[in-house]
Amino acid sequence: QVQLVESGGGLVQAGDSLRLSCVASGRAFSTYTMGWFRQAPGKERDFVGAISWSGGVTYYADSVQGRFTISRDNAKNTVYLQMNNLKPDDTAVYYCAASRAPTSRIKAAYDQWGQGTQVIVSS
């Protein structure tokens, strides 16, 4: 089991970039698939992207493909979400999550969640 803490959110303008970080406690971090999800006000929590335990496989939602990049540093127990060319529609609380399953877009596959970090993109 890991505990997850996100950081790096904030208020930015459209076109700006942000990098979110998620630090995990525990020694098993390198065995987990890690995912990023986001939840806008009044909406469901949606998949953003995921990265395999080795970092060799990544998946992205169509809405962020080409703008967002997930990476991880297993030596630092950290997963990152680099967000470029941000749009107002990217405004949401962003959550990282951990899964024992192979790299997945499915929310139910993730059983460890952080508390989230708010991202607001103004137009």
C-alpha positions as CSV (number, residue, x, y, z in Angstrom):
1,Q,0.0,0.0,0.0
2,V,1.2,3.5,-0.8
3,Q,0.0,7.0,0.4
4,L,0.0,9.7,-2.3
5,V,0.4,13.4,-2.0
6,E,-0.1,15.7,-5.0
7,S,1.4,19.2,-5.5
8,G,2.0,21.8,-8.2
9,G,-1.5,23.0,-8.9
10,G,-2.4,26.6,-9.3
11,L,-4.0,29.4,-11.3
12,V,-2.6,29.9,-14.7
13,Q,-3.7,31.5,-18.0
14,A,-4.6,29.6,-21.2
15,G,-1.5,28.6,-23.0
16,D,0.6,28.3,-19.9
17,S,2.3,25.2,-18.5
18,L,2.2,23.4,-15.1
19,R,3.9,20.4,-13.8
20,L,2.1,18.3,-11.1
21,S,4.0,16.0,-8.8
22,C,2.8,13.1,-6.8
23,V,5.0,11.7,-4.1
24,A,4.3,8.2,-2.8
25,S,5.3,6.8,0.6
26,G,6.3,3.1,0.9
27,R,8.9,1.0,-0.7
28,A,6.7,-0.7,-3.3
29,F,6.2,2.4,-5.5
30,S,8.1,1.0,-8.4
31,T,5.7,-2.0,-8.6
32,Y,2.6,0.2,-9.1
33,T,1.0,1.4,-12.3
34,M,0.3,5.2,-11.7
35,G,-2.5,7.2,-13.1
36,W,-3.7,10.8,-13.2
37,F,-7.4,11.6,-13.1
38,R,-9.3,14.9,-12.9
39,Q,-12.6,16.0,-11.7
40,A,-14.3,19.3,-12.8
41,P,-17.1,20.8,-10.7
42,G,-20.3,18.8,-11.1
43,K,-18.6,16.2,-13.3
44,E,-17.3,12.7,-13.0
45,R,-13.7,11.9,-12.2
46,D,-12.1,11.2,-15.6
47,F,-9.0,9.5,-16.8
48,V,-6.1,11.8,-17.9
49,G,-3.2,9.4,-18.3
50,A,-1.3,6.4,-16.9
51,I,2.2,5.1,-16.8
52,S,3.4,1.5,-16.2
53,W,5.6,0.6,-13.3
54,S,8.7,0.8,-15.5
55,G,7.7,4.0,-17.3
56,G,7.8,2.2,-20.6
57,V,4.1,2.3,-21.4
58,T,1.9,5.4,-21.2
59,Y,-1.7,6.1,-22.1
60,Y,-3.5,9.4,-22.4
61,A,-7.0,10.6,-22.8
62,D,-7.7,12.0,-26.3
63,S,-8.4,15.4,-24.8
64,V,-4.8,15.8,-23.5
65,Q,-2.9,13.7,-26.0
66,G,0.0,15.8,-27.3
67,R,-0.2,18.4,-24.6
68,F,0.3,16.4,-21.4
69,T,3.2,14.0,-20.5
70,I,3.4,11.6,-17.7
71,S,6.7,10.5,-16.3
72,R,8.0,8.8,-13.2
73,D,11.2,8.6,-11.1
74,N,11.1,5.4,-9.1
75,A,14.2,6.4,-7.2
76,K,12.3,9.4,-5.9
77,N,8.9,7.7,-5.5
78,T,7.4,10.4,-7.7
79,V,5.2,10.6,-10.7
80,Y,4.8,13.7,-12.7
81,L,2.2,15.2,-15.0
82,Q,3.6,17.9,-17.3
83,M,0.8,20.0,-18.8
84,N,1.5,22.3,-21.7
85,N,-0.8,24.6,-23.7
86,L,-3.4,24.5,-20.9
87,K,-7.0,25.3,-21.8
88,P,-9.9,26.5,-19.6
89,D,-11.5,23.1,-20.1
90,D,-8.5,21.6,-18.2
91,T,-9.7,23.3,-15.0
92,A,-10.3,20.6,-12.4
93,V,-8.9,18.9,-9.3
94,Y,-6.2,16.5,-10.4
95,Y,-5.7,13.3,-8.6
96,C,-2.9,10.7,-8.8
97,A,-3.7,7.1,-8.2
98,A,-1.9,3.8,-7.8
99,S,-2.9,0.4,-9.1
100,R,-1.5,-3.1,-8.9
101,A,-3.1,-3.9,-12.3
102,P,-1.4,-3.4,-15.6
103,T,-1.5,0.1,-17.1
104,S,-5.2,1.0,-17.2
105,R,-7.6,3.8,-18.1
106,I,-10.2,2.3,-15.8
107,K,-10.8,4.2,-12.6
108,A,-11.9,1.1,-10.8
109,A,-8.5,-0.5,-11.3
110,Y,-6.9,2.1,-9.0
111,D,-7.3,1.6,-5.2
112,Q,-4.9,4.2,-3.8
113,W,-5.7,7.8,-4.3
114,G,-4.2,11.2,-3.3
115,Q,-6.2,14.1,-2.0
116,G,-5.9,16.1,-5.2
117,T,-4.5,19.4,-6.3
118,Q,-6.5,22.2,-7.9
119,V,-5.7,23.5,-11.4
120,I,-7.5,26.6,-12.7
121,V,-7.0,27.8,-16.2
122,S,-8.3,31.3,-17.0
123,S,-9.1,32.4,-20.5
